[in-house]
């Protein structure tokens, strides 16, 4: 059997597996795309919506606010869905804007295009790794590991921004570090997708500036590197002005003393072991073990980057910045497995990027753990909200 024939078979199978959790979730819920929104009664009034939307008891989840933002671009929902924090939600404009554009402004299509944008993002993330692995002569099956990560899959199943965020951060690294214009485009899109991408992008920009100084580049290249931060700040100031408030930093409750959050968060899981289902417990615990394992796999390559004074090692610099940042996450992050898993989506993408750039193959045990985690999160997305 020829290598070309195997490759032709492998690629469709990989894409099928990448989209399986999302497709199954849609099928198991009677192709109701509004189920992905995870709208909660606290913020959603179904009687004020222009068409039926599945609404759950409680607060719901962040997808309901992205749905509202996309919907408002054509027709304001007013009190159909209310924001918990208008400025905070609207600053993440890229994902709902992309869904609105893909729907050509059609209100009926927006629940479907929110799903489609994330599915397309997963495929494009896979394509980056496919190109990388092909260039490094790595097996094609390795390309699927970054995309079946539980955080990305759970985000795609709940209309969240992490697939698009991860795509743009990887775009910065794969396409933009030597091209200021390309960097500027991807970095701006990343910051307007999720503000925490600043942790990845700022260190990359700082190293790019140092490189430009050494090369004695023209002033336009410096401007292009600074432009994403200026545009994000301008957008944030515009939103603050519209809301009649001053520029503030939100989300302080998400941070605490180093490592305290992870201990208290997972201690909560163990206390609730008898009350929670197997899936709800297994996914975060196995994911934490898997994540620590992945970090251990990456660390030897940091030594290589260190020995080379981090020249052209942008991914390693961004990776270390996020790892340090994550030490301060509070129980609010680690106590909610959805928050914990999705927040590490771009970080896991960077981890695989570093491994594959260095032609490193994760061992069979790690691959099996990845498949197990994928199976658990797939079951959870199919069977639970």
LOLUMLUM-995708 format. One record per residue: residue in one letter; z, x, y of N, C-alpha, C in turn. Coordinates in pm, whole numbers, plus 50000, padded with zeros to 5 digits. Layout:
// residues N
aZXYZXYZXY
...
END
This chain:
// residues 385
x500005008549880500005000050000500005008950125
x499045006950213498885015750327500005014050429
x500235024850507501255024450613500895014050717
x499585012850748499135003250849499434988950804
x499204986050674499454972750621500944969450627
x501794979250590503244977250595503714974350737
x503114981650832503474979750972503094965751020
x501934960750975501474947451014502414936650960
x502994939150842503934929650785505294930850854
x505744943150877507084945750930507294939551068
x506334940951158506504936451296506744921351305
x505934912851240506234898351246507584894751184
x507974901751077509274899251013510414902551110
x510294913851179511314917851276511434907551388
x510314903051442510344893151551510944880051501
x510604876251377511174864151317512704865251309
x513204876751264514644878751251515334878751387
x514694884951487515274885451621515474871351678
x514514862551652514544849151709515224838951617
x515604843051496516164833851398517434826751446
x518434833851503519644826851548519344815951651
x518484819151747518154809451853517354797751797
x516344800851714515514790351656516344781151567
x517224787151487518074779151399519044770451478
x519594775851586520524768151671519794755951729
x518564758051772517774746951826517494736551718
x517124741151600516784732151490518014724451441
x519154731351425520364724951375520934714651472
x520484715251597520964705551697519824696651746
x518974692951650517914683051672516984686651788
x516744699551806515844704551910516264699852050
x517564698552067518134695052198518394707952276
x517484711352364517604723852441518794723552536
x519234711552574520374710652666521694714552598
x521714715052465522914719552393523234734052427
x522184742152453522354756352486523074758352619
x523014748252707523644749452838525154750352826
x525714744252722527164743252700527834737852826
x527364726252869527924719652987529274713452951
x530264714753041531594709153020531894698153120
x532704688553079532984676953165533714680753294
x534394692153292535124696253414534164698453530
x532964703553500531994706753607530744697853603
x530584690153496529364682353479529664667353473
x528924659653552529024645153549527684639753497
x527604636053368526324631953309525694619953379
x526504611353440525964599453506525144603053630
x525344615053683524624619353803523424628253773
x523154630653645522024639053606520774630553587
x519594636053618518354628053612517874625253470
x518404632553370518084629653231519254633853143
x519324628753020520484631452934520664646352906
x521894651052917522284664852887523514664152797
x523524672152692524694672752605525864678552682
x526964671052689528154675352763529344675552668
x530064686852668531224688552582532514686552661
x533584683752593534884682852659535314696752709
x536054697152817536564709952868535714715652979
x535824728952997535184735753110533714738853086
x533304739352958531944743752931531834758852944
x530584763652969530394778152980529394781153090
x529164793853114528404798253231526964793053235
x526394789953119525014785253116524774772853200
x525804764453215525644752253295525364755453442
x525884766753490525664770553629524264776653649
x523754783853547522384788853556521394777253551
x521714767253468520884755053463520864748353600
x522024746953661522094740553793521274748253896
x521414761653895520684769753993519174768153976
x518704768553851517274766853824516814752953867
x517624742853836517304729053870517254727154021
x518214733054091518314731554236517104737254310
x516394746454247515204752154311514114741654331
x514144731054249513194720054266513834707754330
x515034704154280515714692254331517224694154318
x517974694254428519414696654420520124686554329
x520954691854240521714683254149522944677254216
x523284682554333524464678254408525684678254315
x526294666654291527524666254211527274664254062
x526024664654022525724663753878526404675153804
x526264687153859527014698853814527544705853938
x528834708753941529414715854055529724730254015
x529494739454108529794753554083531304755754084
x531754764854000533144769354012533284779054129
x532224786654156532194796154267530724797854307
x530324790954411528914790154449528294803854474
x528954812154554528404825254590528264834154466
x529304834454386529314842654265528174838854171
x527944825854154526894821254063525504823654120
x525334821154250524014822454309523574837054325
x524524846454328524104860454341523364865054215
x523574858054103522864861153978521614852453969
x520684854954057519554845854076518384848653982
x518254860653928517054864453853516774855453733
x517804852753653517604844953530517194830453559
x517944823153642517504809353671516164808853744
x515904818753829514614819153899513474821153800
x513664830153703512644832553601512384819853519
x513454812653483513304800253407512574789653488
x512894788753617512234779053705510744782253720
x510424795053736509024799153748508254796353620
x508884799253506508224796853377507994781953354
x508874773653409508734759053397507754753353500
x507214761953589506344757653698507014746453780
x508354747753793509094738153873509374724953804
x508924723253679509144710753607510614709453566
x511274698853611512684696953581512934694853432
x512024687953365512184685053223512084697653137
x511344707553184511114719653104512204730153119
x513024729153223513994739753253514934742753136
x515484732753063516334736252948515604744652844
x514304742352829513514750052732513164763952785
x512864764752915512484777852969513674787252983
x514884781752999516074790252997516184797352861
x515874790052755515864795952621514704805752608
x513524801752657512314809952643512444823452714
x513054823552833513244836152906514074845952824
x515144840952761515984849652680515274854352554
x514514845452491513754849552372512714860252408
x512034858252518511054868152563511734881352597
x512914880752658513674892852690514034900552563
x514474893352458514804899952332513604906952272
x512454900452279511234906652225510854918952306
x510964918252438510624929752523511614941252503
x512894938152483513884948552449513454955452319
x513084947252222512634952852094511414961752114
x510474957652199509264965552222509584979252281
x510584979852370510994992752425511485001852313
x512314996352224512825004352113511735007452011
x510794998451997509655001151906508845013051957
x508575013152087507835024452146508625037452134
x509925036452159510785048252153510845053852011
x511075045151914511165049551774509825054951723
x508745048851766507415053651726507165067651782
x507565069751907507385082951970508255093551903
x509425089351852510365098751790510215099251638
x509195092051585508905091851441510105086851361
x510715076051411511845069751342511355057151269
x512005053151160511575041251085511575028651170
x510605019951145510455007751225511654998451213
x512324998351097513434988951079514604991951174
x514705004351223515785007851316515635000651450
x514414996551481514164990151610514864976651624
x515214970651510515834957451515517324958051546
x517974969251516519434970051529519944966951670
x519324972351776519854969151910519724954451947
x518724947551889518404933851933519154923251854
x519644926751736520434916951659521924917851694
x522254926151792523654927251836524214913551872
x525434910751830526054897651846526104892951991
x526384902252084526474898452225525164893152280
x524064899652245522754895052290522414881552229
x522684880152098522334867852029523184856052077
x524474858452100525334847752152524914843752293
x524484853452371524024850452507522754842152505
x521834845752416520594837952404520884823752357
x521924822152276522294808952226523104800652323
x523454806352439524264798952537523674799652678
x522404802852688521734803452820522464812652916
x522724824952874523424834852956522474846252993
x522914855153081522014864753144521874878053070
x522674880352967522744893852909521414899052850
x520584890852786519304896252740518444901652855
x518394894152966517614898653081518264910853146
x519584910753155520314922353209520004934953129
x520104933952997519864945552910518424950352923
x517494941052931516084944652948515874952853075
x516444948453186516234955353313516934968953317
x518124969953258518824982953254518024992853169
x517524988253054516684996952971515375000353042
x514854990753120513644993353197513845004553298
x515015004653364515365015453456515305028853384
x515905029553266516005042253193514685046453130
x513975036853072512755040352999511565042953090
x511495035453201510315036453287510595042553425
x511855042053473512075044253615512715056953662
x513305065053574514095076353623513255087253689
x511985087753659511125097853723510165091553824
x510285078353842509385071253933510225062154024
x510515066654145511385058854235510945044554259
x509645041954267509175028354290509515019354171
x509255024354050509565016553929511075014753916
x511825025353946513295024353947513735013254042
x513165013054160513555003454263513334989054215
x512214986554148511894973054100512894968853992
x513054977153889513934973653777515404972953821
x515814982153906517204982253952517524969954036
x516594965954122516794953854203516924941554115
x516014940354017516064929053925517364928953846
x517824940753805519074941753728520264937253812
x520354942053936521474938454023521484923654058
x520294917654069520204903454099520324894753974
x520414901253858520684894153733522184893753707
x522824905353725524264906153703524804917953783
x525794915353866526294925553960526934937453889
x527434935653767528084946753696527094957453650
x525794954653659524824965253628524934976753727
x525624974353837525894985253933526544997153864
x527384994553763528085005353692527095014553621
x525985008953573524955017153511524035023653615
x523645015753714522555019753802522995029653910
x524205028053963524655037054069524705051754024
x525285054953907525275069153864523855074553844
x522965065953791521565070253774520945073353908
x521175064654006520625066654141521155079454204
x522435082354185523035094354244522395106954187
x522165106954056521525118653993520065119654037
x519405108254052518015108454102517945114354242
x518915110954328518945116354464519095131554461
x519985136354376520175150954361518875157554317
x518185151254222516895156454174515865156554285
x515825145954364514865145054475515145155754580
x516435158454604516795169054700516285182654652
x516475185254522516015197954465514505199154473
x513805188054457512335188054461511795187354604
x512705185254702512315183654842511275172354858
x511615160854800510705149354801510625143154940
x509615134554957509455128255089510475117055107
x510645112655230511715103355266511555089755197
x510295085755167510065072755106510695071754967
x510725082754897511335082454764512845080254772
x513485085954873514915083554895515155068854929
x514295063455014514435049455055514305040154934
x513355043154847513145034854728514345034954635
x515025046354627516215047254540517365039154600
x517505039354732518585031854798518275016954812
x517005013354807516574999554836517254988854750
x517384990554617518014979954536519414976254582
x520194986154622521564983554665521574976054799
x520624979754885520504973055015520084958454998
x519134956054907518654942454883519744933754822
x520484939454727521574931854665522644928354768
x523014937954852524024935454955523534924955055
x522244925855092521684916155187521714902055128
x521364900754999521394887754932522824882354927
x523764891154895525164886854888525684882455025
x525354890055129525774886455265525164873255309
x523904870955272523224858355304523964846555239
x524344848155112525054837655041526424835155102
x527114845955137528434844655200528324837255334
x527284840555408527104834255540526824819355524
x525994815955424525704801855397526964794255359
x527824801055284529064794555238530144794555345
x529894801955453530864802555561532094810755527
x531904820855442533024829455404532654843955427
x533654852755419533434867055439533174873755305
x532614885755310532274893155189533554896455112
x533634891554988534824893854906534424898254767
x535334905154701535134909154562535874899354473
x535154893354378535774883654290535904889354150
x536744882854070536894886953931537974897253909
x538904898654004539974908553989540844906153867
x540944893453822541754890153704541164896253577
x539914901053584539274907053466539704921453442
x540564926953530540924941053519542434942953515
x542844953453444544264956453431544404971453404
x545574975653353545794989753321544914993953203
x544565006753196543655011453089544145007652949
x543235001552871543434997952730544424986552706
x545134981952810546094971152790545394958252748
x544234955452810543514943152781543064941952637
x542564953052582542054952552445543184950252345
x544354956052370545484954152279546014939852287
x546204934752408546744921252422545724910752377
x544444913352404543404904052364543304902352214
x543254913552142543124912751997544444909051929
x545544911351997546824906451946546824891151946
x546184885252046546074870752053545264865451936
x544164872351901543354868051786544204867551659
x545014877851637545824878551515546884867651512
x547474864351629548474853851636547874840251601
x546604838451638545944825651616545184825151485
x545424835051399544644836251275544714823651190
x545844817051188545974805351104545314793051167
x545164793251299544614781651369543104782551388
x542584794551390541164796451415540364796851286
x539104793551295538234794251177537894808751145
x537404810751025537024824250981535974830251072
x534964822351109533874827551192534374832151328
x535264824151388535784827451520536604840251520
x537234843351407538024855651396537194867551352
x536304865151256535544876151195534584882551294
x533904874251374532884879751465533484889851564
x534554886551640535084896551734535704908751668
x536414906851556537074918151491536064927851431
x535074922551358534024931151302533224937551414
x532994930051522532224935451635532954947051702
x534294946051713535064957051773534974969551686
x535124967851556535004979351464533614985451475
x532614976751477531214981151489530984988751619
x531544983651729531364989851860532015003751864
x533215004951810533895018051804533075027751719
x532545022851610531685030851521530465035951598
x529845027051677528665030751756529015041451859
x530165039951924530615049852022530795063451956
x531395063551837531595076051763530245082551730
x529235074451698527905079751668527255086251791
x527565080851909526935085852032527605098652083
x528895100052063529665111052123529075124952099
x528615128351977528035141751959526855144752052
x526135134252092524975136252180525415138252325
x526635134252358527185137352490527435152352502
x527825158552390528035173052391526735180352420
x525645175152364524325180952392523975179552539
x524205167652592523925165252734524775174252823
x526035176052785526945184752860526435199152860
x525995203852744525505217652733524245219752818
x523515208952843522295209752925522565205153068
x523875204553105524315200853239523765187153283
x523565178353185523125164553205521775163553277
x520995174253275519655173853334518775164353252
x518235154153318517405143853253518155135853148
x519455135753152520255127853059520875115853134
x520005107753190520455096353270521205086053186
x520715083553065521345073552979522795077352947
x523025090152920524365094752887525325093053006
x524815095653127525635094153248526015079453268
x525035070553255525305056153269526245051253159
x526065056353039526895052552924528355056152948
x528605068252997529975072553022530615064553135
x529825061153236530345053253348530835039553298
x530035033053213530435019953161531635020953069
x531665031152983532785032652890534105034252967
x534075042153072535275043953156535645030653223
x534655023753277534845010953343535475000753248
x535025000653123535474990653026536924992652984
x537475004453005538875006952969539824998053047
x539364993153163540224985353252540054970253235
x539224965853139539054951553117540374945353073
x540644933453123541914926653094541784917652973
x542884911052942542924901252834541924889852857
x541574887152984540604876753015539244879752953
x538954892652934537704896852870537864897252719
x538864904652671539014906752527539614894652456
x540284885852530540854873952468539834863252440
x538644864652497537534855152475536414863052410
x536144860352283535164868552211533774867552272
x533414856152330532104855052394531984864752511
x533044865552594533034874952708532964889352659
x533804892552562533854906252509532504910452452
x531904902052369530664905652302529504907052401
x529374897352490528204897752579528324908552685
x529554911652729529714921952832529244935652785
x529284938052654528874951052601527414951352557
x526644941352592525234940652550524414952452601
x524424954552733523644965552789524184979052743
x525494980052727526114992452680525654995852539
x525584986052451525094988752315523624992552318
x522864986152408521464990052424521325004552464
x522155008952558522155023052600522555032152484
x523495027652404523975035852292522815038552194
x522085028152159520935029952069519845038252136
x519695036552266518695044252341519005059252329
x520265062852343520685076852332520465081952190
x520845074052092520675078151952519205080551919
x518355071151954516945072051916516215082751997
x516635084852122516055095852200516315109252133
x517455110152065517825122551996517445122451848
x516565112951811516085111651673517215109751571
x518305103551614519455101351526519315088051453
x519555088151323519495076051242520905071851204
x521305059451240522605054651192522625054051039
x523765056750978523855056850833523755042850772
x523665042550638523515029750568524705020550592
x525905026350599527095018150622527025010950755
x526575017950858526465011850990525395001050991
x524295003650923523214993650914523714981050844
x524444982750735524984971250662525994963550748
x526824970750824527774964150914527034956251021
x525924961651070525104954651170524524941751113
x524044942650990523474930750924524544920150900
x525734924550859526844915150838527214908150967
x527324915851074527674910051204526604900151249
x525344903551225524224894751260524294881651181
x524624882751053524734870850968525854861651016
x526984867551054528124859751100527814852651233
x527204859951326526944853751456525834843251443
x524894845451350523854835351326524474822451273
x525384823851176526074812151122526884805051229
x527524812751313528334806851420527474799151520
x526324804951557525444798151652524854785651591
x524594785751462524034773951399525054762651383
x526314766251356527314756451314528284752451424
x528394760551531529384757751635528754757751773
x529494752451870529024752352008529134766052070
END
